[in-house]
């Protein structure tokens, strides 16, 4: 491990990183190599020879204490001869020897296609390439070394799951590079099959620890058995730390996805069946000042297919090495012990009388894994480093027609304080004027925004690099979606206080009891639950913390109800808890805080409402039920409606065109029991429960300003043509 460095004292509240240099914005000489517990791992690389670093001897690399050294070939052979795989083949063959032979050959092909070939010779060569790439792309790559030191000790005593956030193709490369830099064992990385098809690069990733898996196994029992055994044998023996993304895929929106549990369940089954005394999960948060794929993501969200991953495409994109992508922050969180997390919640003895190679996790174990997956994502969010550009993008999203630099500086200063008050770490340089920070970030993101006459910050049109797009609405939407992706970086900080603000702004009475406010909060949380991560079972706690935060900042006026206090006008009472007997003074709670927070989330509510309008306009079958459609067809039709609304200037939020947001809205309606779901020829078909969908749409209309939309085939009314108007 790297040691012997003397780290300076740090200010805990904000970054002391003075890095503004107008003339040479990519000149890293003004960037501090140490700040707030972070160390720049590229600093030494800029001062010493890369070849010497690549060929150096790695010292004191930790190894799991129960590990027996094995080659990748031996790992694959173990999988094929394991009880789990042999049992699955026998069960599928049903006593037919020829079928068993065919299944055995299929199993061998699967594990050979899946398995990694991790070796240090390839790792060293790839590290040499990565050093060059990282130094060209990034000003700094910061890592919290305290987390590294803990990880070093952890890997000697426990099997370890590394679980980074997933915002870019760079994520797993950065994690592997951090492990190489600090003399940690290289992880085995779960990678999608998309990368396998890349000439040379797919091979190189396999040589550096990537094992390739299909995105969906369905009911392929043999594939499930091989995958599960491949994962678990490496954990039991401690061959390598295992790395995968709990979100399942890259987030094209730069916010956390609702976690997926398949990989986590396969990894933890060995603990539940007492094959391991414990397993440690290490959430890792990777925060980018600027994401390489920002334009690609925006058009992908609009439904324009991404180019297929290929080595030629990678080489064509090498011109990005001349651009400024700012810095990266990598935060290695406190480990989570599955043994401690599950104490008192599950009983491993229930598996004692069954073979360990049979997949049979119990309902309480799966519920615990779901709870754990949300905990991991929330821990990742808590260590997100918010960039100045993220704060700026949030303000710019509410000023699409342009805003002067002077006004932008004032709004950014205000919003930064609110984020910090809510516990966010904003990477704001100390002793630098806010205007300098703003202008530096405008320069870094000059592809998205530019300075016009009278110092007005305006949104640019960002053209796609891989297809031709001539539709003006889509072109404007792409620029807005890029900007929105950076705003999304901090939405998890505000989402709970914003829900309270939205509920208050939607009230038309002078006062509102806290129990009514909580009822609205629960509805809105459920509505947003596919776009934002809420820890199951924490709704009441989150609500109370949000109300108190708003109360303490002066944004919400909360007093005891008349039954508990004769003088309800005492708005300066101090509260440490919230109960249903208190009331909110609604009009006195209309202010910049509640208005700004509400507007941050207005595009999401509008997108859900547009979803509802399309579903309510679907044609009926002869039984009077809306005709079912496949989800992807429904999403495309919703997007067409959204395009028409934008073309007619009926709405202003281009985010409603995002296929991610549209799909999440449809899934949310399924979760709320507002959709009928059928299976036909192994495909899912959906049709709306018109009454339930209408109810959701009408509830949404309480909270945001909406256009008038003509609706046909509105089942919940006797009329065939109705105009829904928002309650303003």
N, C-alpha and C positions, 0 to 999 in steps of 0.2 A: 504494500500500500504506500501511497504518497504520504510522506510525513516530514516533519521538521520545518514546515512553513510557519512563520509567525503571522497570525491574523490580527488585524487592527480591531479596535473597538468599533462597534456599530451602533447606530441609532435604531431603536426598534420600531419607531413609528413610520418612517418612510425611508426610501432609498437615499443614500448619500452619493449616488452615482452621478457625477457631473460629466455628461457626455455630449453636450451640445457643441457642435462645431459647424457653423453655417457654411463656410467655404469648402470644407472637406467633410461632409456628413458621414462618410464611411471610414474616416481616419480614426482608428480605435485608440489612438494615443491618449484621448481625453476620457476614455471609458475606464472606470475603476475595475481592476481584476478581482477585488474582494468587496463585498457589500452584504450587509444584513444576514450573515451566515452563509452566503453563496460565494463560491470560488469559480473563476473562469478557467476551464480546463484547456482552452486554446491559448492562453497567455504564454505558457511555456513552449507550446508548439511554434509560436511566432518567433521565438528567440533561440531555438535549438534545431538541429537537423532532424528532419522527419525520418530519414532512413535509419538513423541511430535509434530513434524511438521504436521503429517497427521491429528492429532486430534485437532489441534489448532482452535481457533475461527477466522474466516475470518472477518476483519473489513472494513467498508466503501466500500463495494462492490458496484460499480456504477450501477444504474438501469435507463433505458430509462424513461424520465419524463412522457410520456404518456402511460406507460405500465400498463396493468391490469393483475395481477398474474393469470396464468392458468397452469394446469397440462398438461403433454403430452397427456393424454386421452382427455382432453377438446380441445386441439389443433386439434386432429384427428377428433373429433366430429364436430368442426366448419367447417373443410374441407368438410365433407360429407353433411352438411346442407347449404353449401355456394351456392350463386346464380350461380357461375361458373359451379360447378359440377352438380347441378340440371338441368341447361340449357343444358349441354352437354348430360346428360342422356336422357332428353326429345327429343333432336334433333336426337340422335342415335336410340332411340326406335321408333320414327316416329308414335307416338300415340298408339303403342301396349303396353298394361299394363303389360302383362307377360314378354315382352322383357325389359320393364323398371325395373321390379322387379329383373330380372336376372342381369341387368347392375348395379343396386344398390348394390346387393350382391358382384358383382365383384369389385365395387368401394371400398366397405368396406374391402375386402381382400387386395386390392392394398395399401390402406392407412395404414392398420395394418402391412403389410410387410415393408412398407417404414418408418414409424414413429419411432422417437427416444423415449427413456424412461429416459431422463436425470434426474439424482438424485444425490445429494451430497454424500450419503452414499457409492454408488459405486465409485464415483469420488475419495473419500478419500482412499478407498482401492486400487484403481488402481494407485493413486499417490504414495502410499507406494512402490508398485512394480516398478514403473518407476524410482523412486529415486535410488533404488538398481541397476537397469539396466544401467542408465545413468552414475552413478559413476564407474561402471565396464568398460563401453565402452569408455567414453570420459575423457580426461584430464580436460577440461573446457567446459562449455556451456556459451558463452558470449552473453549478451543482451544489446542493447543500451537503457539505462533506460530513457533517454530523450523521446524516442518514447513511452515508457510505460506510462509516466506521461501525455503525450498528449492524449493517448488512453483512459486513465481514465476519463478525462474531456469530451472527445468526446462521450463516450458511454452513458453519461447522457443526451445529447442534441439531438442525431441523431441515426437512425438505422445504423448499421455498418456492412460492408462486409469485412471480413478478407481474404486476397488473397495471400497466401504464394506461393513461388516457390515449385516445386514438383520434388525432386531428389531421394527420399527414402521413404520407409514405415515409417520412423521415423518422417517425417515432421509434420503430424497432431498431433502425440503424443507430440512432442516438443512444438507446439503452445499451445496445451491444458495445458501442464505443466507450461508454462510461465504464462498463465492466472491464473492458480491455485496459483503459487508462488507469484504473485503480487496482489492477491485479486481482480482479474477481473472476470466478469461473464464468465462461460464456454461457448464456442461456440457450436452451432448446426452444424455438419460437414457433408457435402455431401460426401458419401462413395459409392464405387462400390459394387455391389452384391457379388463379389468374397469373401469379408470379412464376409458376412452374413453366409456363409456355414461353417465357422470355429467354431467347437464345443467350447463352453465356451467363447473363445476369441471374436467371433462374437457377442455373447450375451453381453459380458462385454463392448464392444465398443458402442453398442446401449445404454446401461445404462449410458455411459459417453458422450452421445450427438450425436453419429453417426446416420444419417438417410440414408437408403439404396435406391439407385436408379439404374435403368438399364442403361447400357452404351449408348444404342440407343433406342429411343421411336418410330422412324419411323413415321407412320401415325396413331398411336394409340391415337386417340383424347381423349379418356377417361383418359388414363395415363397422357397425357400432361396437361389436366385440373386439375387433382389431384395434380400432381407435382407442377404446377404453383401456385395453391392456397395454397399448403402446405408451399412453400417458402414465398409467399407474406404475408400470414396472420401473420407469425412470424416477418416479417419486420415491418408491420403496427402496430402491438401491442408491438414490442420490446421485445419479449419473451427472445431471446438470440441473440448475434451477430451471423451472418451466415458466415461459412467458406467454401470456395471451391477453387479449383485450376483452374485458368484461362487457363492454358495449357491443361486442360482436362484429362491428364494422367501423370504418372511418366515419366520423361525424362530418357531413358536408356542411353543417350549419354552425360549427364551432361551439356548440353547446352539448352537454352530456345527453346521451341517449339513455332510455330506460334499459337497465341491464338485462342481459340474457344469461341463463343459468346452465346451459348444457355443458359447457367446458368446465365450469366450476363444479358441477355435480359429479362429472366423471373424475375430476381430480380429488375430490374429498371423499368419494366412496370408500377409498382405502382406509381412511381414518374411521369412518362410521362402522366399518367391518373389522376394526381393531387390528388392521395390518400395519398401522403406523400409530405411534403414541401421540403425535401432534403434527400439524402442518401449519406453516406460517405464510400468510398472505401479505404482500407488501404493495400497497397502492403507490403509484408513481404519477405525479402530475407534470405534464410537459406543456409549457406555455410559450407561445410564439408571438413575437412582435408583429410578424407578417408571415402568412402561410403561403407556401410555394404554389399550391393548387387553387388559390382563391378564385381565379377566373373559371377554371375547369369546373369547380364545384358549383358556381353560380349557374352555368348553363346546364349542368347535369340536373340541378334542382328544377330547372324549367322543362325537363323532359328531353333534352337534347343528349343523345347517347355520348358517353365519354369514349375517347379513342381507346382501343384495346391496348393493354399493357404490352409493350414490346421494347426490345433493346434499341431498335432504330428510332422509336419515338423518344426514348430516353436520351439518345445522342442528339436528336434534333432540338431537344429542350436545353441544351448546354448553354445557350445564350443567357439563361437566367443567372449564370454565375457572375455576370457583370452587374446584376442588380443588388440593391440593398435590402436585406431581409431582417435587419435589426439584430436583436439578441434572442436567445432561447434560455428559459429557466427550467431546470429539472429538479423537482422536489421529491425526495424519497421519504415517504411517510413512515410513521410508527407502524410496526408490523401488527397484524391481527392474528391471534392464535385461535384456531378452530376449537381447540380443547377448552379454552376459557370462554369463547363465545357460545359454545353449546352446553356448558355446564348447567345442569338442572333443567335443560330443555329437551334433551333426547337421551335415550337409554340404548347404548350399543349392545347390550346383552341380547336384544331381540334378534340379532343376526347369528347368535351362537349355534343354532341348530340347523342352519342352512349352509350349503356350499358358498364359499366366498366369491366364487367366480360367476354366480348368477346375479344379474342386475336386479336389485330389489330394494331400493331405497324407500323408506316409509314416508307417509304423508307429512309427518311432523319434521322429518329430516329435509324434505323438499321445501317445506315452508320456511325452515331455518335458513336454507341455502338462498332462498329468495330474499329473505330479510338481510342476510349477509351481503348479498350482491348490491343491494341498495346502500348499505352501510359503506361499502368500498367506494361506490361512486360519490357519495356525499363526502367522504374523506378526501377523495381526489379534488372535489370542488373547493373544499375548505383551504386547500393549499395552492389554488390557482393564483398566478401572478397576473394582475390586471395591468395591461399596458396603457400608457397615456392615449394611444390611438383608440383603444376600446372606449375610453371615456369620451373622447372626441366624437367617435362614430355614433354614440348614443345621442349626443346633442344634435349632430348633423341629421340623424334620421327624423328628428322632429322639426327640421328646418330645410326641407328638400328644395325649396325655391332659392336657397342661398342664405348665408349669414355672414356678417362682417367678422373679420378676425378679432376686432375689439369685443364684440358681443360674444363670440365663441369663447374667448378667454374667460369672460365673466361666468358664463354658463358651465364651462368645464371646471373652473375652480369650485363652484357650488356643488356640482355633482360628485367631484372627487371627495369632498368632505363628507357627503352623505354615504358614499361607498365605504369610506374608512370608518365612519361611525357605526356601520353595520358589520364591521369586522373584516373587510376586504383588505388585502395587501395590494396597494396601488404602487407600481414601480415608478414613482415620481422622483426625478433627480433633485437633490437638495441644492440650495444656493443658486438656482437658475430661474430666471424669470419665466412665468407661465407662457408668455407670448413666444419666447424662444423655443420652449418645448413644443408648442402648437405648430410653429412654422417648421421646425425640424420634422415633425411627423407628417405634415402636409407634403414636404419634399419626399419623404420616404414612400408615401402612398400617392405619388403624383399620377399614377395610372388611373386612380379612382377619383381624386379631387384635384382641383386647380384653383389658383387665385385669379379672379377676374378684375374688372375695373372697380375702383373704390375699395380694394382689398376684400372683395366678396369671395367667400369659399363656395365653390360650385361643384356639382357632381358631373364627372365626365362620362362619356359613353365608352364602355369597355368591350371591344370586339373579341369574339372567340378566335382562338388560333387554329382550330381544327375543322371548323365548318363555316359555311356562309349563312348569316342570319340577316334578313332584310326587314323583318317586322319591327317597327319602331317601339311597340309595346314591350316586346321581348328584350330588345336592346336596353331600354330604360330599366326594365326589371332586373337584368343581369347586374347593372351597376348598383342598383338598390340592394340586391341580395348580397353582393360583396360587402357593402357597407354594413348591412344587417348582421352579417356573420361576425363582425368584430364587436358590434353591440351585444350580440348573443353571449360573448365571452363573460359579461358581467351580469347577465339577467338572473342567474341563480342567486346572486347577492340580494336582489330586490324583489324576487317573485313573491315572497310571503307578505311583505309589507305592501306590495302592489295589489295583491288580492284584497287585502283589507281596504286599501284606498279605492279600488274599483267598486267594492260593495257599498262603501259610504257614498261615493259619487252617484251611484244608481238609486239612492234613497230620495224620495220626494217629500218626506216629513221633516219636521223641525228636529226631532230626536229619534234615535233608534236604540232599542234595548240591545245589550250585548248578545243575548241569546239569538236574536234575529240576525245580528251581524255574523254570528258564528254559523248560522244556518246558510247564509249566503256564501260565506267563506268555504264551507264544505262543498257546495255546488260548484263554485268556481275552481276549487282545487281538483275536483273530479274532472271538470271540463279540460283543465290544462295538464292532466296527469300523463298524457302521452308525449307531451312536448317538454315537460320538466319533471325532475326527479324528486318525489316526496317520499320520505321514509315511512313505510307502512306502520300504522299505529301511533304516529307522532302528530296527527292533525291538530289535536287540541293544544298540545304543547307549542307547536309552530304558530298557531293562531294567537295564543296569549303572548308569546315573545314578540310577535309582529305588532300587536296592539300596543304593548308597553314601549317598544322602540319608537313608534309613531307618537305616543303620548309624551315620552321623555324628550323628543326632539321638537315638541310643540306643534306637530302636524295634525294630531287628533286631540280633540277636547273630550275627555272622559271624566264623568263624575258619578258619585253614588246615586242610586235611584231614590225617589221620594220616600220609599218605605224605610230607608236606612238612615236618611239624613235630611233634616228639614230645609237646609240651604243647598239647593242643587246648582246654584250659580257659582259655587266655589270651584273655578276651573283650574286652580293651581294646586289641587290636592296631589300628594305623592302616592303612587301606587306601586306595589311590588308584586301584585298578582291581579288577575282579571277574573271576575265572576259574573254570572248571568244577571245579577241584580243591578249592575252598573248600566249607565246609558251613555250614548255618544251624542254630543251636540253636532248635528249634521252640518248645518250652515257654517258654524264656527270652525268646522274641519275642512272646509273648502279652501285650499291654499296651494302654493306652488308645489309643495311636496306631493300631496294627493293627486293633483292634476298631472304633474310630470310622470309620476309612477304609473298612473292609469294609462297615459298615452304610450308608455313604453310597451304595454302588452295589448293595446287596442288591435294591432294587426292580427294577432292570434284569434281573438274573439270574432273579428270580422271574417276571417277565413272559415271558422266553424259555422258561422251564420250562412255564408255562401254555400257551403256544403249542404246545409239543411234546405236552402231554397232549391237547389238542384234536385235533391231527393224528393221534395214535395211536388216537383213538376214532372216526375216520371210518368209515362203512360201506364194505363192499367190493363190487366188481363181481363178475360171475360168474367172472372169471379170478383172483380173490383179490387184486386190487389196489385200494387205496383210491380211491373215486370222486373224480375231479378237480373242483375248484371254481374260480371266479374269485377273484382275490386279495381284492377288496373284500368278497365274501361270506364268505370264510374269516376275514377280520379281524372282521367283525360277529359271527360265531359264536364266535370266541375271546373277544370282549368279553362275550358272554352267559355264557360259562363263568366269566369273571372276576367278573361281577356275582353269580353264584350262590355263588362262593367267599367273597366279601365278605359276602353276606347271611347265610351260615352261620358267619361268624366263623372260617373256616378259614385266612384270610390277613389281614394288616393293612395292606398297601400299596395304597392307592387308585390309585397310578400305573399299575397293571397294566391299568386301563381305558383308558389313553391310546391312541387309534388310531394316533398317531405311533409310539409304542413297539411296538405290536403289529405294525404294517406293517414297521417296521425289523427286528423279529424274524423275520418271514417272509422278508424279503430276505436277512438273514444266513444263514438255512438254505439258501436257494438258492445263495449264495456258497460255502457249505461242502459243496455237492453232496448235500444231504439232501432235495432236492425235485426232482420231475420237472416240467418246464415244457413246455407245448404251446401251439400257436397254433390257435384255432378262430374262423373268421369275424372275423379281425383282432383277436381278444381273447385275452389270456393266460389259461391255465388251469393250475392247480397241483395236484399230488398228492404226498404224502410218500413218500420212501423210508423205510419204517417202521423198518427195521433201523438206518439212519443216524440218524434222528430219535431213536430210543430210546437210541442211544449218546450223543447230545448231552445228552439229558435226564438220563441216569445220571451223566454227568460234572458237570453243573450241581449235582446233588444232593450232590456232595462238598463244596460250598462254602457252602451256605445251608441254613437250617432250612426244611423243607417239610412240607405237610400230606399225609395219606394220601388218594390219589385212586383211585377204581375206574376201570380202563381196560378197554374192550371192544375186540375186533378187534385185539389186540396181535400183530402178525404175527410178531415175532421169538420168540414163545413158543408152545408147543403148546396152552397153556391159553387159553380165550377170555375169562377174567376174571381180572385180576391187580391186586394192590394194590402200588403203588410206595411205599416208605418211604425217607425221606432218611436218610443216614448222619450222625447228629448228632455 
